[in-house]
Amino acid sequence: MDFFFEVLIGGLLSGVMYSLVAIGFVLIYKASGVFNFAQGALVLFAALTFVSLVERGVAFWLAFGITMAAMLLLALGVERLVLRPLANRSHITLFMATLGLAYIIEGAAQALWGAQVHGLELGIEDVPLEVGGLFVSQFDLFAAGTAATLVLVLSLLFNKTRIGLSLRAVADDTLAAQAVGIRLPRVWTAVWAVAGLVALITGLLWGARLGVQFSLSLVVLKALPVLIIGGFSSVGGAIAGGLIVGASEKLAEIYVGPLVDGGIENWFPYILATLFLLVRPAGLFGERAIERV
Amino acid sequence: MSNRNIFRKSLLAALVFGGVSSGAHAAGEQYFPLQSYRIGPYAAGGTGFFGGFIDYLQYVNANGGVNGVKLTWSECETEYVVEKGVECYERLKKGLNGAPAAATNPLSVGIAYATLDRSTADKLPLITINHGRTDSTDGSVFPYAFPLQLNPYSEVSAIVNYIGQQVGGLDKLSGRKIVTLYHGSPYGKETSEVLQKLADKYKFELTLLEVPHPGNEQQSQWLNIRKIKPDYVILRGWGVMNPVALKTAQKVGFPVDRIIGNIWSNSEEDAAPAGAAAKGFVSITTHPSGTAFPVLQGIRKDVVDAGKGNLADPKRFGTVYYNLGVVNGILNVEAVRIAQAKFGNKPLSGEQVRWGFENLRLDDKRLKELGALGLVQPLRLSCADHEGGGAVRFQQWDGQQWKLISEWVQADRGFLRPIIEASAQKYAKEKGISPRDCAKES
């Protein structure tokens, strides 16, 4: 039974890491109703910029600040060059724009900083910690704490600040929001900058685990089932979805995997997500779209 | 112009001119078509390998070429994508401005599989150094494919032999537990069958655990490993799977010095990102890292110091991937040189260079002349044997770099040969190929 709980806890903590990626998607979706395909590229760009600065002797927090400034510039650029010309276009047009953006950002990151793999140490030991006879990863506990803090901060941002309320208004109805004086460019820049911050934090945590390399941009594949299960428009849903995906894929790999020759944890979450789509298309916490017909 | 600028301009050229970039070239030269990958998920391996390969070709040119024949090359970006690799093959196979193509070297199992039949039809050698189809070792069925130095079966056989040495003899393997953690791809699965045959022979308990591509989550596999309590774990990884395996092993408390990485888990890029978790990690190599070998010193003097080095990051000079590229360059150039002895000192066709590969003989004396003694293992290829070596050395990561910890450990080629021949014969039957009679080849 101990083994079962170890797998379960390990899975839940892995799920928190998936949630971190998913939160970045939720932010953009909330502001524009668009699935931002470039979120993985943002994670790669942020982590690669940070680690390249640190390797050049820049102090940790200064590198963090410079990277954040770079993400802000990127947000301004995206808003000015991509989103503004496409304002009020269909969601599929914006989605395709983010698809192209992903390739541009990935290519730019490698052209700027090189294709080399970088190690990243955050100073958190990843040795097992024994809790009640079960081994738990210290690093995963730190990641869970970071995710909890992030959710708290983002909740305050959305619910208690003027920009948060503007953001929600834009998400509900872009045209109506503009009609009451909300400045769309400012909201989009703000939300892309916050998504950049989330990408940086995600990139640091995933980079410490994987090494900072191109594969960071592929972690978004783990976020898709998380979003389908948790809902595209809820930060809390991203956390819940991440926990469900993390725990279920690990348990499935251990207990179902041997029956089908193993290696199922990549596709199992997608099966689960498909089942959710059938019974709850908006996900656990997503907003149901109600349209007048 | 700095190396980074060279890289950026190459990238720009690749974008503008449809993915092809090249250096100076003319008829009268020997051409190497390079299906390289400098962007995308495996760019770290691609830039190191092709950087070493190109620098060796430059080094040969700086010293007069191959019997006066200068070498030329051009690159086509594959991003490690099979379709692009095939497109690049078709684009480059006819040579460059009259310079005939010698051989292709895609450094990709997928691209190699996809261009295998084309290579035979076009009579252009397909070099898969340290990888590729194991049964392509049998040159009677695969006349144009060369898994030089080490095929996948030899690789695992040598690892089992090494584990046998560590436990006091192969007879002591009986009752031991070995887990193989493999990449969920045809490459990862290539050795499953032969590992089971080795387990049956030496009576050790084998568990095969698959890690789905790309391998950035391995919690459940390593919890399983902790439950199994194996004596050794063979890591058959690729890319990001390797550092994640080492980190996750640490997370579940599995000793890192009991993990043995295969030939694609043996670079600095595999160990360094895992930080302290990688210290003590053991892996195989056919081409030790380091810059002390005379050939590396020559490249530094004639190419790198002259500002012509191909690496964007000069710190990667002498690393595992770079040195593999240099070794690959040595073997390709030696094949051309040997073929020239038969066909004349002039640019040769792919068919003629194939003869050179098939008659490749590298003993310690020749390796010393090349400045590569200890960097390349002695090789002796033939019509029947397109691998030629089958030996590996073991190295251990000290936290900063690899240190050699063994002499050459030979695979049990006598045990493997019948398995390879049976597989090759099966392939020949499926494809309607009439195997060559190697006794009649010269």
Interface residues (C-beta under 8 A of the other chain):
Chain A: F3 E6 V7 G10 G11 S14 G107 Q110 A111 G114 A115 Q116 V117 H118 G119 L120 E121 D126 V127 P128 F135 S137 F139 W206 R209 L210 G211 V212 Q213 F214 S215 L218 V219 K222 E249 K250 E253 I254 G257 D261 G262 G263 I264 E265 N266 W267
Chain B: R4 F7 R8 L11 R38 I39 G40 P41 Y42 A43 A44 G46 T47 G184 L208 L209 E210 V211 P212 H213 P214 N216 E217 Q219 S220 Q221 L223 N224 K227 G239 V240 P243 V244 K247 Q250 K251 V252 G253 E269 A272 P273 A274 G275 A276 A277 A312 D313 R316
